[in-house]
Amino acid sequence: MTPSRTLVILRSLVLGSCGLAMASCGSSPSSPSNGGNAPASISLTPTGPQPTEVGIPVGGQVQFVNNDVRPHEMTSDPITLHTDCPPINDVGTLAPGQSRMTGALTVARTCGFHDHFNENDPAWKGRIIIQ
């Protein structure tokens, strides 16, 4: 086998493995995290949202789940105005154990979000990539 053929085979194996890893994780921002079937989900943990970035298709929604022991109010950027992506504001305040969906995000773009109760803490910020 020629060295260039070996390189092509190795490259294919590596790229195939990376693709499988990304598909199984479901949180790659370069592709919809939900495959277009179910909404993406962000868990609110004691240390911040996990994941901090999700990708969804145009028209999709994101579910926020409060897995922390205190309430969180998820809102759109920018801080104080919350006007960047208003459907994120549909989440509002979540008590521990509660979950709620954003409204439909209908424009392809990147939307920032933050916890209004922790708006100056970078650990409580994230992004939704609408593709």
N, C-alpha and C positions, 0 to 999 in steps of 0.2 A: 504494500500500500504506500502511495506517495505521501510525503509530509503534508502537502496541501490538502489531500483527501482526509488524512487523519485530523487535521485542524478543523475541517468542515464538520466532521462527525462529532468531534469534541464540542464544538460551538453549538451544534444542534442539541446535544445532550444537556449542556448547561442551560441553554435558553428554554428547553422543554421543562427542565426541573424548576427553573425560576417561575415559569408560567403556572406550573402545578402548585407551587408554594403560594403564589399570589392568589390563585383561584380558591385555594382551601382557606386562606386567611380571610378573604372577603372584605378587606379594608384598604385595598390599593386605591389611592386617589386618582390614578390614571384610568381606572375603569369603574363602572358602577359597582358599589359594594354589595348590591343586592341582586345583581343579575336581572334587574327589571321585574322581579316577581314579588318580593316582600320589601317592606320599607327598611332602610338602613337604621341601625340602632346605635345610640350613644349612651353609655352608662355613666352616671354621675357618681364618682367614688369619693372617698375622703380626700384624695389628692388631686382631684380634677376630673374632667371628662375623659373617657376612654372609649374609642380612640379620639384623638383631638381633630382628626380630619377624616371625612367620609366622602365618597363619590356617589352620586345618584343620577338617574336619567332625568331629562327635562320632564316636568310634571310630577316628579316623585316627591316623597315626603321622608322625614327623618323622625324616628321615635326617640325621645329622651326618657331614660329610666333612672329614677333617683334611688341609687343603691347606697346612699350615704345616710347618716343618722340625723342630718339637719336639712332644712328646706333649701331649695335653690330656685332662682328665677332666671330662666334662660331667655335671652333677648338678642335681637339682631344688633350688630354694630351700626353706627358708631355709638360709643358710650354716651349716655344721656339722651340721645336723639332716637336711637333704635329704628332708623328709617332705611337702612341699606337693603334688607330683605324682610319686609314686614311679615311674611308667613311664619318666620321663626318665632315671632312674638306670640303666636297662638299657643305655644308651650306654656308660657307664664310660670307661675309659682308651682313647684312640685314638692309636696310633703314627702318625707321618707317613705319609700315603697310605692309611690305613685309613678305613673308614666303618662305621657301625652305626646301626640303627633304634632309636627309643624303643619301648617297649611301646605298646599301644593306649591312647589317651587317651579315656576313655569318659564323662567328665562335662563338660558345657558350662561353661567357666570360663576364666580366664587363668592360665597357669602360668609362673612365673619360672624361669629356669635360669642357671647360671654354670659357669665352669671352676673346678673345685675346686683346681687348681694355681695359679690366679690369682684366688682368691675375693674379695679386697679391691679388685681393679681393675675399675672400672665399665665399662671397654672390653670386658670378658669376661662381660657379663651380657646377657640377652635375655628375650623372652617368646614363649610359644606361646598363641595365642588359639584356643580350641576352641569351635566354634559349632554 
